[in-house]
Amino acid sequence: MGIQPVRDVTLIRHAYVAPGTQRRGIGGALLGHLVRPGERPMLVGTWADADWAISFYRRHGFELVSPEEKTRLLMTYWTIPERQIETSVVLASRALPPPPSGAPQSARRT
């Protein structure tokens, strides 16, 4: 499991547990080690069809953001193709910073 600080949030990147060792608390322990109270929000993006990943993050306190917020976040903190934006969701560990004033919603920043 890896993280990447980007501006005012931290992205969870490459969060995988080997299939033979899943459902033993390893992923939750790793995630618990990364999520620190009082620090900046953490975001994770995943495929909308990855029900198992969405369920995992929700069990650990992350919440799905709205479709509009998802698009804004993906365009702000990731550099991914439009098709991937359409087929992805974003989950957040806590309240997110507001969009910068005057910034165009379509501006991509990484």
C-alpha positions in Angstrom: 0.0 0.0 0.0 1.4 3.4 -0.9 0.4 7.0 -0.5 1.1 10.1 -2.4 0.8 13.6 -0.9 -0.8 15.9 -3.5 -1.4 19.5 -2.6 -3.9 19.5 0.4 -4.8 15.8 0.3 -3.1 12.4 0.4 -3.9 9.8 -2.3 -3.9 6.1 -1.5 -2.1 4.4 -4.3 -1.5 0.8 -5.1 -3.5 -0.8 -2.2 -3.3 -4.5 -2.7 -3.2 -7.6 -0.6 -2.2 -11.0 -2.1 -5.3 -13.0 -2.8 -4.2 -15.9 -0.5 -3.9 -13.6 2.4 -7.0 -11.5 2.0 -9.8 -11.3 4.7 -7.3 -11.6 7.5 -7.1 -7.9 8.5 -3.9 -7.1 6.7 -5.4 -4.4 4.5 -7.3 -2.9 7.4 -4.1 -2.8 9.5 -2.1 -1.2 6.7 -4.9 1.4 6.1 -5.1 2.1 9.8 -1.4 2.8 9.9 -1.8 5.3 7.1 -4.9 7.2 8.2 -4.0 9.5 11.0 -6.6 11.7 12.8 -6.1 15.4 12.4 -4.1 15.1 9.2 -5.3 16.1 5.7 -8.0 14.1 4.0 -7.2 10.9 2.2 -8.7 10.0 -1.1 -8.8 6.8 -3.0 -10.0 6.2 -6.5 -11.2 2.9 -7.8 -13.3 1.4 -10.6 -17.0 1.9 -10.0 -17.5 -1.9 -10.6 -15.0 -2.8 -7.9 -17.7 -3.5 -5.3 -15.2 -5.4 -3.0 -12.8 -2.4 -2.9 -15.6 0.1 -2.3 -17.0 -2.1 0.5 -13.5 -2.4 2.1 -13.0 1.4 2.2 -16.5 2.0 3.5 -16.0 -0.5 6.3 -12.9 1.5 7.2 -14.6 4.9 7.4 -14.3 6.2 3.9 -17.3 7.6 2.2 -18.2 7.8 -1.5 -18.3 11.3 -2.8 -21.0 12.6 -5.1 -20.6 12.1 -8.9 -20.0 15.8 -9.4 -17.4 15.9 -6.6 -15.8 12.7 -8.0 -15.2 14.4 -11.3 -13.7 17.5 -9.7 -11.4 15.4 -7.5 -10.2 13.1 -10.3 -9.5 16.1 -12.5 -7.8 18.0 -9.7 -5.6 15.3 -8.1 -5.1 12.7 -10.7 -4.0 12.7 -14.4 -6.2 10.1 -16.0 -8.2 9.8 -19.3 -11.8 10.9 -19.5 -13.0 7.3 -19.9 -11.4 6.4 -16.6 -13.1 9.4 -14.9 -16.4 8.1 -16.2 -15.9 4.6 -14.9 -14.3 5.5 -11.5 -15.5 6.5 -8.0 -13.7 8.4 -5.3 -13.9 7.7 -1.6 -12.7 10.2 1.0 -11.6 9.7 4.6 -13.2 13.0 5.8 -14.3 16.5 4.7 -12.6 17.7 1.6 -11.2 21.1 0.9 -13.4 23.3 -1.3 -12.3 23.9 -4.9 -10.0 26.9 -5.3 -11.8 30.1 -6.2 -11.7 31.0 -9.8 -10.2 27.7 -10.9 -11.8 26.1 -13.9 -13.4 22.8 -13.0 -11.7 21.1 -16.0 -8.2 22.1 -14.9 -6.0 19.1 -14.3 -3.5 19.2 -11.5 -1.1 16.6 -10.2 
